[in-house]
């Protein structure tokens, strides 16, 4: 994959900015998730969810002002990140290296499995300094229709694992139906592939289902700038 799109900040040209260096908040970078062996949907949907799940997870984390979210997309230009850029599986050591280069304290990597509608999200928090996995998070098996709530819950547990207070329930925002989340994910996938027309079509479908879907609106603006 050429790049990975998430809501993020602070990094440019492979060099951590002075502002990021002075920011005492824990920096977190979210990597693409692995498909752990899913069945029951089109394969392209599963490929898209490799981007969509972490993108939505990053979006949830970005709502917490106690976290400094680092842009995973910009780490692709960093030296030695070839396996990540190619979309290959990432071990804790590689994740730690990426985190160090990106100026993050923690790296989030994960896996999802969709077995005919029974969905599981597993995430691991890697300490970029030591390379150790400091927390393993599992959503448990739930119905695919609960995907966004599973992502939100995972985000809250990641914040706790990074030593950050979770957001109160009232601050967690809207719920996104799984079909809209899938359309958004497909938009990311086609944008990543350079097909702006297909990306725009999927972002519009996501917005038709959820008019206040800010992430899909941002995606549409990227592929159809005014």
N, C-alpha and C positions, 0 to 999 in steps of 0.2 A: 504494500500500500504506500502511495506517495506521501500521504499525510493523514493525520488524525485530528478531527475537528472537535474541540471542546471549549467551553467558556473558560477563560484563563487570563493570566496577566504576567507581567514582570520580566520576561526573558526575551532577548533579541540577539540574533547572530551567534548563539552558542555561548554568550557571555552573560553572567548574572549581573543585573543592573545594580548600581549603588543603592537605590531605594530598596531593592529586594534584600541586599546584604544587610541593611540596617533594620529590616522588618523582623521583629522578634516573634511573629506568629509562625507556627509550624507550617512549612511549605509542603504541599502534597501534589503529586503528579499521578494521574490515573492513566494506565496503559490499556490498550485494546484487550478485551476479554477473549478467552479461548472457548470454542464450541466443544464441549466435552462429549459429544455424541448425541445429537438431537434427531428426532424423527417426527413426522406428522405435518410438516409444513414444507413449502418450497425451499430448496437449498439457498436461494438468494436471500430469503428472509433471515435465515440463520447467519449468513455472512453479514447481512446488514446489522443484526443485533450485536455482533462483535464490536461494532462501533456505537450503536445506539444506546446500549446499556451503560457503558462507561461514560458516554457523553451526558446522559441524563443523571448519572451518578455524580459526575463533575459539577453539573448544574445545581444539584441539591447541595453539594458541599460548598459551592460558591455563595449560597444564601447565608452561610454562617460567617459573620465578620471576624471571627476568631481564627479563621483558616486563611492562609495565603495559597491560593490555587495556582499551580504552575502549568503553563501550556504544554501539553504533551506534543502538539503538532510541531512546535519549534525544536524539540529535541531530536527530530529526525535528521537534522543537519549536523548533529554533533558527531565527532570521531568515534568509531567503534560501535555505532548503533545499528549496524547493518542488519542483524537478525531481527530487530524490532521493526526497522523500516520495511523489511521484506514481508512482515506479517507472520514471522515464525513464532514458535513457542518461546517463552521467556522464562528463565529460571531466576531464583532470588538474587544470585550474583550479578546477572546481567541487569536486573531491575535496579539493584543498588548502584551499579555504575551509571546507569541512565539518570538516576535520582541525583547523584553527586554532580554530574555534568550539568544538570538542569538547575541546580541550586535548591533542590527539595530535600526536606528532612525525611519524608516518608514517600514510598511508592506503593500504589495500590494496583494489584494484579488479580485476575480472577478467571472464573470459569462459569459457564451456564450450561444447563441441560434442559431441553424441552422434549419430554417423552410423551408425544401425543396429547399435549395440553397440560401435562403435569410438569411444573417448572421448578427448577432449583437454581439459585445463585450462590456461588461460593466466592469469597473474596479473601485476599491475604494482604496484610500490611507489612511491608518490608522496611526496616530501618536502613536508610541509605548510607549511614555511617558504618554500621557493623555488618550489613548484609544479612542480618537475622530476620526471620519472620516473627514479628512481635505479636500478631493477633491473627487468628483465623476466624472468619465469619461465615455462617451458613444461614440461608433463609429458611431452610427446611422445604419440603415439597409442598407446593401450593398450586392452585389452578392458574393457568396462564392469564386469566382475566384479572388477576391481582398483581400483575407484573410491576406496575408503577409503584404500588405500595411496598412491594418487596425491595425495589430500588431505594425508596425513601428510607425504609427501615435499615437497609445496609449502610446508607450514608450516615445515619445517626450512630450506628455502631462503629463506623470508621472514625467519626469525630471523637467518640469516647476512647477508642484505641490510641488516638493521637493526643489524648489528654485534654480534649476540648469539650466544653459543656454542649450538650445537644440543644437544638432549637426547641422551643415550646411548640406544642401541637398547633397552636393558632398561627404560627409563623411559617408553617410548612407549605402553604400555598395550595394550588388546585390539584385535582386528581386528573390524570391523563389516561383515557381508555387504551387498552392494549393495541387495538387496531390503529389508533392515531400514533401511538409510540412506534409501531412497526413502520408506518408510512414515513415518519420522521427519520427512522433508521435507514430506510431505503433511500431517502433523500441524501443522507450523509454518504451512503455507499456510492451513489452515482456521482455525487459531487467529488468524492475522493477519486473516482475514475475519470473525472474530467468531462462528464456528460451533463452539462448544465440544464439541457432541456428536460431530461428524465428527472434530474434532481428537483427542478422547479415543480414538475407535475406531482411528485410525491410530497413535497413540502405543502403544496396547495391542498392536497387531499387531507393532510394532517390538520391544516388550518380549517378546512371545511368541517371537520369533526369537532375541533376544539379551537374556536376563534381567538382565544387568548393564549394560545400555545406559543409563548415567546421564542423558544428555541427554534421552532419551525419558521416563525416569522423572520428571525435573524438569518436562517439558512436561505430563505427565499430572497432576502436582500443581497446576500452574497452572490447568488447565481443570477439574479436579475437586478443589478444595481441601477438606481434611478439617476 
